[in-house]
Structures are given as C-alpha cells and as structure tokens.
Amino acid sequence: MPSPIDSHSSVLISDRLYVLFGYFADSGTLSNAVYEYSFVNNEWICLFANSPHFSHNTHPKARFESAVTYLPSKVDSIYAFGGTDGFVRMNDLWEFNLKTKQYL
C-alpha cells in the first residue's frame, strides 16, 4: 500500500486501479511512482518505485496534478501528460508500460 498521497492521478482499467505521481505528505516529497490496486485480490503492488533522481531518458520528473488515461485498444499502457512540481508546469507526455513496468 502506498504511503498517504494527495494530488495524485489515477485511472481504472478493468478491475485494477492505477495511481501515479502525487505528493507524499508524510515525507514532503513528490512522486513519480506507479501503484496498482487489484479489486479482486484487495491488494496494492508497486509497479515503479519512486525515483527522486530525474532522468529525462528513463522516467518522468516527480510531479502532481497530471492528466492520466489509457487507450481501450492498448490496455497494456497508461499515458500521463503534464503536471507540476510546484514551480514548473510541465507539458511532457509519458507512456508507462504495464507489462515491462517501465516508462517509455
């Protein structure tokens, strides 16, 4: 189960809820983590651990208030656009592959 988080983004695909990004109030840090909640198994799984060290080539900068969606024809991916780190408004688009558990 993720730590208490607010201003996150989420998307429901079938019987699973995916939670991305947000603000960890207990530690005062931003997140770029991806969590999956299974309604069938009643359990949380961390698919991508929070990585505060930004790498433009491998994963997005931690942020909150992003738009997140998926395409019904491509349910193995989640798409995230924009957000903010509290100082900079971002306009980047990221794909998170649910099978490889990597940002593209």
DSSP file (Angstrom, degrees, kcal/mol; ACC not computed):
  #  RESIDUE AA STRUCTURE BP1 BP2  ACC     N-H-->O    O-->H-N    N-H-->O    O-->H-N    TCO  KAPPA ALPHA  PHI   PSI    X-CA   Y-CA   Z-CA
    1    1 A M              0   0    0      0, 0.0    45,-0.1     0, 0.0    36,-0.0   0.000 360.0 360.0 360.0 134.2    0.0    0.0    0.0
    2    2 A P        -     0   0    0      0, 0.0     3,-0.1     0, 0.0    33,-0.0  -0.304 360.0 -99.9 -68.5 156.7    1.4    3.4   -0.9
    3    3 A S        -     0   0    0      1,-0.2    22,-0.0    21,-0.0     2,-0.0  -0.276  64.8 -65.3 -62.6 161.7    2.1    6.0    1.9
    4    4 A P  S    S+     0   0    0      0, 0.0    21,-0.7     0, 0.0    22,-0.5  -0.323  70.2 178.9 -53.5 128.2   -0.6    8.6    2.2
    5    5 A I  E     -A   24   0A   0     19,-0.2     2,-0.3    -3,-0.1    19,-0.2  -0.990  13.3-172.2-138.3 140.5   -0.5   10.6   -1.0
    6    6 A D  E     +A   23   0A   0     17,-2.2    17,-2.6    -2,-0.4     3,-0.1  -0.849  65.0  32.7-129.0 170.4   -2.5   13.5   -2.4
    7    7 A S  S    S+     0   0    0     -2,-0.3    58,-2.2    15,-0.2    59,-0.3   0.774  85.4 146.5  56.1  29.5   -2.8   15.4   -5.7
    8    8 A H        -     0   0    0     56,-0.2     2,-0.3    -3,-0.2    13,-0.2  -0.233  46.1-123.9 -83.3 177.4   -2.1   12.1   -7.4
    9    9 A S  E     -B   20   0A   0     11,-2.7    11,-3.0    12,-0.1     2,-0.3  -0.923  29.1-178.0-119.9 149.7   -3.5   10.9  -10.8
   10   10 A S  E     -B   19   0A   0     -2,-0.3     2,-0.3     9,-0.2    58,-0.2  -0.987  13.7-170.7-148.2 157.8   -5.4    7.7  -11.3
   11   11 A V  E     -B   18   0A   0      7,-1.9     7,-2.8    -2,-0.3     2,-0.5  -0.988  18.0-137.7-148.6 141.3   -7.0    5.6  -14.0
   12   12 A L  E     +B   17   0A   0     -2,-0.3     2,-0.5     5,-0.2     5,-0.2  -0.885  19.4 179.5-103.3 125.0   -9.2    2.5  -13.8
   13   13 A I  E >   -B   16   0A   0      3,-2.8     3,-1.8    -2,-0.5     2,-0.2  -0.960  62.9 -53.9-126.7 112.1   -8.6   -0.3  -16.2
   14   14 A S  T 3  S-     0   0    0     -2,-0.5    -2,-0.0     1,-0.3     0, 0.0  -0.417 122.3 -16.6  58.3-119.4  -10.9   -3.3  -15.8
   15   15 A D  T 3  S+     0   0    0     -2,-0.2    24,-2.3    -3,-0.1    25,-0.5   0.070 121.7  86.8-104.0  24.3  -10.6   -4.5  -12.2
   16   16 A R  E <   -BC  13  38A   0     -3,-1.8    -3,-2.8    22,-0.2     2,-0.5  -0.979  59.8-152.3-129.7 137.6   -7.4   -2.6  -11.4
   17   17 A L  E     -BC  12  37A   0     20,-2.5    20,-3.0    -2,-0.4     2,-0.5  -0.914  11.7-157.6-106.1 130.1   -6.8    1.0  -10.2
   18   18 A Y  E     -BC  11  36A   0     -7,-2.8    -7,-1.9    -2,-0.5     2,-0.5  -0.931   4.7-165.8-110.9 130.1   -3.5    2.6  -11.2
   19   19 A V  E     -BC  10  35A   0     16,-2.4    16,-2.7    -2,-0.5     2,-0.3  -0.967  10.8-179.1-118.5 126.9   -2.2    5.6   -9.1
   20   20 A L  E     -BC   9  34A   0    -11,-3.0   -11,-2.7    -2,-0.5    14,-0.2  -0.920  42.6 -16.2-127.3 150.4    0.6    7.7  -10.5
   21   21 A F  E     +     0   0A   0     12,-1.5     2,-0.2    -2,-0.3    43,-0.2   0.041  67.9 131.1  58.9-164.6    2.5   10.7   -9.2
   22   22 A G  E     - C   0  31A   0     41,-2.8     9,-2.2     9,-0.5     2,-0.5  -0.639  56.5 -66.2 116.4-171.9    1.4   12.9   -6.3
   23   23 A Y  E     -AC   6  30A   0    -17,-2.6   -17,-2.2     7,-0.2     2,-1.0  -0.980  30.0-143.5-126.3 119.3    2.7   14.4   -3.1
   24   24 A F  E >>> -AC   5  29A   0      5,-3.1     4,-2.2    -2,-0.5     5,-1.1  -0.727  15.3-168.6 -82.3 102.7    3.7   12.3   -0.1
   25   25 A A  T 345S+     0   0    0     -2,-1.0    -1,-0.2   -21,-0.7   -20,-0.1   0.840  80.6  58.8 -63.6 -34.8    2.5   14.5    2.8
   26   26 A D  T 345S+     0   0    0    -22,-0.5    -1,-0.2     1,-0.2   -21,-0.1   0.821 121.7  24.0 -68.1 -29.8    4.3   12.4    5.5
   27   27 A S  T <45S-     0   0    0     -3,-0.6    -2,-0.2     2,-0.2    -1,-0.2   0.538 100.0-126.1-109.8 -10.4    7.8   13.0    3.9
   28   28 A G  T  <5 +     0   0    0     -4,-2.2     2,-0.3     1,-0.2    -3,-0.2   0.800  66.1 128.7  70.5  28.4    7.1   16.2    1.9
   29   29 A T  E   < -C   24   0A   0     -5,-1.1    -5,-3.1     0, 0.0    -1,-0.2  -0.844  57.0-122.7-118.4 154.4    8.3   14.7   -1.3
   30   30 A L  E     -C   23   0A   0     -2,-0.3     2,-0.3    -7,-0.2    -7,-0.2  -0.510  29.4-138.3 -86.2 161.6    6.8   14.4   -4.8
   31   31 A S  E     +CD  22  63A   0     -9,-2.2    32,-1.9    32,-0.6    -9,-0.5  -0.916  33.9 175.0-125.9 147.1    6.3   11.1   -6.5
   32   32 A N  E     +     0   0A   0     -2,-0.3    -1,-0.1    30,-0.3    32,-0.0   0.036  52.3 128.3-124.8  19.9    6.8    9.5   -9.9
   33   33 A A  E     -     0   0A   0    -11,-0.1   -12,-1.5   -13,-0.1     2,-0.4  -0.268  50.3-143.4 -72.2 160.0    5.8    6.1   -8.6
   34   34 A V  E     -CE  20  48A   0     14,-1.9    13,-2.4   -14,-0.2    14,-1.7  -0.994  17.8-174.0-127.8 124.0    3.2    3.8  -10.1
   35   35 A Y  E     -CE  19  46A   0    -16,-2.7   -16,-2.4    -2,-0.4     2,-0.4  -0.893   9.7-154.6-117.6 148.3    0.9    1.7   -7.9
   36   36 A E  E     -CE  18  45A   0      9,-3.0     9,-2.4    -2,-0.3     2,-0.5  -0.983   3.4-163.1-122.3 131.1   -1.6   -0.9   -8.9
   37   37 A Y  E     -CE  17  44A   0    -20,-3.0   -20,-2.5    -2,-0.4     2,-0.6  -0.966   8.4-152.2-113.5 126.1   -4.6   -1.9   -6.7
   38   38 A S  E  >> -CE  16  43A   0      5,-2.6     4,-1.4    -2,-0.5     5,-1.1  -0.861   6.8-166.5 -96.7 117.9   -6.4   -5.1   -7.5
   39   39 A F  T  45S+     0   0    0    -24,-2.3    -1,-0.2    -2,-0.6   -23,-0.1   0.807  90.8  54.2 -69.9 -29.3  -10.1   -5.1   -6.5
   40   40 A V  T  45S+     0   0    0    -25,-0.5    -1,-0.2     1,-0.2   -24,-0.1   0.930 121.2  27.8 -69.5 -46.4  -10.2   -8.8   -7.0
   41   41 A N  T  45S-     0   0    0      2,-0.2    -2,-0.2     0, 0.0    -1,-0.2   0.526  98.2-133.2 -94.0  -7.6   -7.3   -9.6   -4.6
   42   42 A N  T  <5 +     0   0    0     -4,-1.4     2,-0.3     1,-0.2    -3,-0.2   0.937  63.7 122.8  52.5  51.6   -7.7   -6.5   -2.4
   43   43 A E  E   < -E   38   0A   0     -5,-1.1    -5,-2.6     2,-0.0     2,-0.3  -0.993  56.7-133.9-145.4 151.1   -4.0   -5.7   -2.6
   44   44 A W  E     -E   37   0A   0     -2,-0.3     2,-0.4    -7,-0.2    -7,-0.2  -0.794  18.6-172.1 -99.7 143.4   -1.6   -3.0   -3.7
   45   45 A I  E     -E   36   0A   0     -9,-2.4    -9,-3.0    -2,-0.3     2,-0.7  -0.999  21.4-134.7-133.1 135.4    1.5   -3.6   -5.8
   46   46 A C  E     +E   35   0A   0     -2,-0.4   -11,-0.2   -11,-0.2     3,-0.2  -0.819  23.6 177.1 -88.3 115.5    4.2   -1.0   -6.5
   47   47 A L  E    S+     0   0A   0    -13,-2.4     2,-0.4    -2,-0.7   -12,-0.2   0.785  75.5  18.7 -88.2 -30.7    5.0   -1.3  -10.2
   48   48 A F  E    S-E   34   0A   0    -14,-1.7   -14,-1.9    54,-0.0    -1,-0.3  -0.930  82.6-135.2-143.8 115.2    7.5    1.6  -10.3
   49   49 A A        -     0   0    0     -2,-0.4     2,-0.0   -16,-0.2   -14,-0.0  -0.371  38.5 -88.2 -71.2 147.7    9.2    2.8   -7.1
   50   50 A N        -     0   0    0      1,-0.1    -1,-0.1    -2,-0.1   -19,-0.1  -0.332  43.5-168.6 -56.2 128.6    9.5    6.5   -6.5
   51   51 A S        -     0   0    0      1,-0.1    11,-0.2    -3,-0.1    -1,-0.1  -0.861  10.6-176.5-125.5  94.4   12.7    7.7   -8.1
   52   52 A P        +     0   0    0      0, 0.0     2,-0.9     0, 0.0    10,-0.2   0.698  63.7  88.9 -68.5 -17.3   13.5   11.2   -7.0
   53   53 A H  S    S-     0   0    0      8,-0.1     2,-0.1     2,-0.0     0, 0.0  -0.723  82.0-134.7 -85.0 109.0   16.6   11.4   -9.2
   54   54 A F        -     0   0    0     -2,-0.9     2,-0.4     1,-0.0     7,-0.1  -0.376  25.1-178.3 -68.2 133.5   15.3   12.7  -12.5
   55   55 A S  B >>  -F   59   0B   0      4,-0.6     4,-2.3    -2,-0.1     3,-1.1  -0.905  15.0-158.9-132.6 104.5   16.4   11.0  -15.7
   56   56 A H  T 34 S+     0   0    0     -2,-0.4    -1,-0.1     1,-0.3     5,-0.1   0.773  91.8  47.8 -54.2 -28.9   15.0   12.6  -18.8
   57   57 A N  T 34 S+     0   0    0      1,-0.1    -1,-0.3    -3,-0.1    -3,-0.0   0.722 120.7  29.4 -88.7 -21.4   15.6    9.4  -20.8
   58   58 A T  T <4 S-     0   0    0     -3,-1.1    45,-0.5     1,-0.3    -2,-0.2   0.711 122.6  -1.3-115.9 -24.4   14.2    6.8  -18.5
   59   59 A H  B  < S-F   55   0B   0     -4,-2.3    -4,-0.6    45,-0.1    -1,-0.3  -0.987  73.1 -93.3-163.4 158.5   11.3    8.2  -16.4
   60   60 A P        -     0   0    0      0, 0.0     2,-0.1     0, 0.0    -5,-0.1  -0.302  45.5 -96.0 -76.1 159.4    9.5   11.5  -15.7
   61   61 A K        -     0   0    0      1,-0.1   -30,-0.1    -7,-0.1    -8,-0.1  -0.451  52.4 -92.8 -66.4 143.6   10.3   14.0  -13.1
   62   62 A A        +     0   0    0    -11,-0.2     2,-0.3   -10,-0.2   -30,-0.3  -0.301  66.3 144.8 -58.5 146.0    8.2   13.6   -9.9
   63   63 A R  B     -D   31   0A   0    -32,-1.9   -41,-2.8   -41,-0.2   -32,-0.6  -0.941  37.0-131.4-166.1 178.4    5.1   15.8  -10.0
   64   64 A F  B    S+G   84   0C   0     20,-2.1    20,-2.3    -2,-0.3   -56,-0.2  -0.936  74.6  40.8-142.6 168.3    1.4   16.2   -9.1
   65   65 A E  S    S+     0   0    0    -58,-2.2     2,-0.2    -2,-0.3    18,-0.2   0.882  73.3 155.5  60.1  44.5   -1.8   17.2  -10.9
   66   66 A S        -     0   0    0    -59,-0.3     2,-0.5   -46,-0.2    16,-0.2  -0.601  45.7-117.6 -92.4 158.9   -1.1   15.3  -14.1
   67   67 A A  E     -H   81   0C   0     14,-2.4    14,-2.8    -2,-0.2     2,-0.4  -0.853  35.5-172.6 -93.7 133.0   -3.7   14.0  -16.6
   68   68 A V  E     +H   80   0C   0     -2,-0.5     2,-0.3   -58,-0.2    12,-0.2  -0.984  14.6 143.9-132.0 138.9   -3.7   10.2  -17.0
   69   69 A T  E     -H   79   0C   0     10,-2.4    10,-3.2    -2,-0.4     2,-0.3  -0.906  27.7-141.5-154.2-179.3   -5.6    8.0  -19.4
   70   70 A Y  E     -     0   0C   0     -2,-0.3     8,-0.1     8,-0.2     5,-0.1  -0.945  22.1-115.6-144.5 165.8   -5.3    4.8  -21.4
   71   71 A L  E >   -H   74   0C   0      3,-0.6     3,-2.4     6,-0.4     6,-0.2  -0.922  16.5-140.1-104.5 127.7   -6.5    3.6  -24.8
   72   72 A P  T 3  S+     0   0    0      0, 0.0     3,-0.5     0, 0.0    -1,-0.1   0.797 106.1  54.0 -55.9 -27.8   -9.0    0.8  -24.9
   73   73 A S  T 3  S+     0   0    0      1,-0.2     2,-0.1     2,-0.1     0, 0.0   0.541 116.3  38.1 -82.5  -6.2   -7.2   -0.7  -27.8
   74   74 A K  E X   +H   71   0C   0     -3,-2.4     3,-1.4     3,-0.1    -3,-0.6  -0.509  64.6 161.9-142.6  68.0   -3.9   -0.7  -25.9
   75   75 A V  E 3   +     0   0C   0     -3,-0.5    -1,-0.1     1,-0.3    -2,-0.1   0.443  65.2  75.6 -75.6   1.8   -4.7   -1.6  -22.3
   76   76 A D  E 3  S+     0   0C   0     -5,-0.1    22,-3.4    22,-0.1    23,-0.6   0.399  94.0  60.5 -89.3   3.3   -1.0   -2.5  -21.5
   77   77 A S  E <   - I   0  97C   0     -3,-1.4    -6,-0.4    20,-0.2     2,-0.4  -0.972  60.7-158.9-134.9 146.9   -0.1    1.2  -21.3
   78   78 A I  E     - I   0  96C   0     18,-2.2    18,-3.2    -2,-0.4     2,-0.4  -0.960  16.3-148.3-118.0 140.4   -1.0    4.2  -19.3
   79   79 A Y  E     -HI  69  95C   0    -10,-3.2   -10,-2.4    -2,-0.4     2,-0.4  -0.925  11.6-170.5-114.0 134.1   -0.4    7.7  -20.7
   80   80 A A  E     -HI  68  94C   0     14,-2.7    14,-2.7    -2,-0.4     2,-0.4  -0.981   1.8-169.7-125.9 134.9    0.4   10.7  -18.5
   81   81 A F  E     -HI  67  93C   0    -14,-2.8   -14,-2.4    -2,-0.4    12,-0.2  -0.982  43.9 -36.6-127.7 134.4    0.6   14.3  -19.6
   82   82 A G  E     +     0   0C   0     10,-2.3     2,-0.2    -2,-0.4     9,-0.2  -0.078  55.0 154.3  66.2-153.7    1.8   17.4  -17.8
   83   83 A G  E     - I   0  90C   0      7,-0.7     7,-3.1   -18,-0.2     2,-0.3  -0.688  37.0-100.1 115.4-172.7    1.6   18.3  -14.2
   84   84 A T  E     -GI  64  89C   0    -20,-2.3   -20,-2.1     5,-0.2     5,-0.2  -0.984   5.2-149.5-146.1 154.8    3.7   20.5  -11.9
   85   85 A D        -     0   0    0      3,-1.4     4,-0.1    -2,-0.3   -55,-0.1   0.240  68.2 -93.4-102.9  10.1    6.4   20.2   -9.4
   86   86 A G  S    S+     0   0    0      2,-0.3     3,-0.1   -22,-0.1   -23,-0.0   0.193 122.1  44.7  97.4 -14.4    5.1   23.3   -7.6
   87   87 A F  S    S+     0   0    0      1,-0.3     2,-0.4     0, 0.0    -1,-0.0   0.633 111.1  41.8-124.0 -40.6    7.5   25.6   -9.6
   88   88 A V        -     0   0    0      0, 0.0    -3,-1.4     0, 0.0     2,-0.5  -0.942  68.0-140.1-119.4 132.9    7.4   24.5  -13.2
   89   89 A R  E     -I   84   0C   0     -2,-0.4     2,-0.3    -5,-0.2    -5,-0.2  -0.811  26.9-148.0 -87.9 128.0    4.4   23.5  -15.3
   90   90 A M  E     -I   83   0C   0     -7,-3.1    -7,-0.7    -2,-0.5    -9,-0.0  -0.675  23.2-174.7-100.1 150.2    5.3   20.5  -17.5
   91   91 A N  E     +     0   0C   0     -2,-0.3     2,-0.2    -9,-0.2    -1,-0.1  -0.096  42.9 126.3-132.1  35.8    3.9   19.7  -20.9
   92   92 A D  E     -     0   0C   0     -9,-0.1   -10,-2.3     2,-0.0     2,-0.4  -0.618  49.3-140.3 -95.3 156.3    5.6   16.3  -21.5
   93   93 A L  E     -I   81   0C   0     -2,-0.2     2,-0.4   -12,-0.2   -12,-0.2  -0.967  20.5-176.6-117.9 128.3    3.8   13.1  -22.4
   94   94 A W  E     -I   80   0C   0    -14,-2.7   -14,-2.7    -2,-0.4     2,-0.5  -0.948  15.2-151.2-125.6 145.5    4.9    9.7  -21.0
   95   95 A E  E     -I   79   0C   0     -2,-0.4     9,-3.5   -16,-0.2     2,-0.6  -0.959   7.7-158.9-110.8 132.7    3.8    6.2  -21.6
   96   96 A F  E     -IJ  78 103C   0    -18,-3.2   -18,-2.2    -2,-0.5     2,-0.6  -0.962  11.7-145.4-111.6 119.4    4.0    3.6  -18.8
   97   97 A N  E  >> -IJ  77 102C   0      5,-2.9     4,-1.7    -2,-0.6     5,-0.9  -0.732   3.7-158.6 -86.9 120.8    4.1    0.0  -20.0
   98   98 A L  T  45S+     0   0    0    -22,-3.4    -1,-0.1    -2,-0.6   -21,-0.1   0.724  89.5  49.8 -72.8 -22.4    2.2   -2.2  -17.5
   99   99 A K  T  45S+     0   0    0    -23,-0.6    -1,-0.2     1,-0.1   -22,-0.1   0.918 121.7  30.2 -81.1 -46.9    4.0   -5.4  -18.8
  100  100 A T  T  45S-     0   0    0      2,-0.2    -2,-0.2     0, 0.0    -1,-0.1   0.643  97.9-136.0 -87.2 -13.7    7.6   -4.2  -18.7
  101  101 A K  T  <5 +     0   0    0     -4,-1.7     2,-0.3     1,-0.2    -3,-0.2   0.887  62.8 122.3  58.5  42.3    6.9   -1.8  -15.8
  102  102 A Q  E   < -J   97   0C   0     -5,-0.9    -5,-2.9   -54,-0.1     2,-0.3  -0.969  65.2-119.8-133.4 148.4    8.9    0.9  -17.5
  103  103 A Y  E      J   96   0C   0    -45,-0.5    -7,-0.3    -2,-0.3    -9,-0.0  -0.636 360.0 360.0 -79.0 144.4    8.2    4.5  -18.7
  104  104 A L              0   0    0     -9,-3.5    -8,-0.2    -2,-0.3    -1,-0.1   0.320 360.0 360.0-121.8 360.0    8.7    5.0  -22.4
